[in-house]
């Protein structure tokens, strides 16, 4: 019991670490929910994100909850990933080093046919700082400087079950499972505008905070052929409305040293309630393994992003 308490407290404390870490320096994270993180745990990442049909006795696979029933013993996983990024445009160049947690997972078998898992993983990351300067067509305005900044991201705490419903019938096992996910985290975006011929600057701070549940489910069909195992995996997550709140602050100001002197408030919205529409998504995978000596497989993922909305007022 003390071991379970320790793991629970570790996952709880890691939620603050995931919220604070910077996992992206990409201008593409300015779109939508940010840079999507969908590769699973370290085992999935090492296989290029493969996981929908993967089962393992010792490793946790959150990409398909039906795989939990294959756990033969208690498993605890923590992952850290580092990346070197190089961005360039014409004569400009920027290099960044990023390192952070890829997730924290814990799972164990409840019986020989049922497995349980819980975990904390990043879902999206936002991190960018882009500047753009243009010549205004308005006389006496001069150069107009735009600066776009973003930070934050959405994390996912999940717990799920997987169970075997058909056991060794015609050398075939069928398992099903479900994950219950709690999404939380802020998406912070800031826009600053100023000109060379004016001391007055404009700033917009837009923050959306997500906190709500959804679920996904999975199916694994495993068929044995002598020394080989063929796995077919399917997972899906229905469209969901994730409750969220929005804060918007637009104002003009003058810089006094390193401090801002507020001139005028243009718009202010505090804690406006709404929804982020998570679109329907599904995945299918097929793999062939030879007595754990080698494995080959492929995954196909589909998400209906046409139905996605970042903030829809209640």
Steps between C-alpha positions, in 0.01 A plus 500: 500500500787738580639437152168598340481816712850598394418454131176699538683791664770484233240525222327785684823698541604429141185679380658827613824413321315426175311829526820698550734338249560636149481225237469707185669791327308460177296776331264222384387459862317832460220314321211327675585320821870521422747232399325164543684241701357164400788254492422325832772388740870447439441153352254643247731791417791262433279322244395820323170528687390140431264379771138434398557124464795461740470284813772450756535307825720763663426834332196730517339604172252787543433519125268199533350428845411145396872422533491546880374146557828362364698646794648211697642704788500851646658749260615855565635718221637852485633652180716799412564618146743760370496673162730730307311746281634722225280767341623705207361758261727666245793636705329447838567189706396380845606189690320362804544207736184358660480237770204389711278223627317294239276339755461307821316165497405230747318173438444152637286189440183472708460136394617274220240664273478862620763774515501856635710805417522867585726769364580865448612603152524822297234533230607823327778756543505872419823693479599768250634853475473653152564856385400660171564852370313661211491843336167675561312657207384777734711813487712580810439157656825348380593145590242287682643230723295194592600252767314173563569290810346179632546265791324223689339184375241237582581199719303180547454295815349161423401175660374199313415133497553222250346154511496180299152401378600200282785277613682254275206427272641362173841633617348847520470745791277808493545785749321829551585802713423863577687809621336777700692821432510828690636787290645806672735786422520853360552626146659845529544726197623860495514753214694826521497780239705819497631746242827689471325838502283457810562430869158334536495122469218248474478162673248217497520217754278202419490202737279190475498249785369147444367274779269211414464128426465283193569136424640267237473126449691225328489148362779247445460170313801268534531186288780246543657319203764253628796725590331824396233729641288730284337793681223722369436812707230767481456808720259792485403814687159660435452872449484678835431847639776587744396769747732799498531859614636798310669820616565782252674830571568760228661829596736777398800602706831687508824339605669674795834327529411135552147575621174558316285807567140418409327757279168350396316169529347403166342168599492288812334160538551309823428129541257472209363144490497293184608176336788369298369247248726195483427328166438131445819301452581136435797277425560155361811287509633162396815332629682170464732372776726198522531377860604850614814476281380748240191698417375686196183703469325812379246746639246725333358800687207720401361814669207703368652846554219666303285479813766645731431833675745667734242689706125483460302717740238324714 
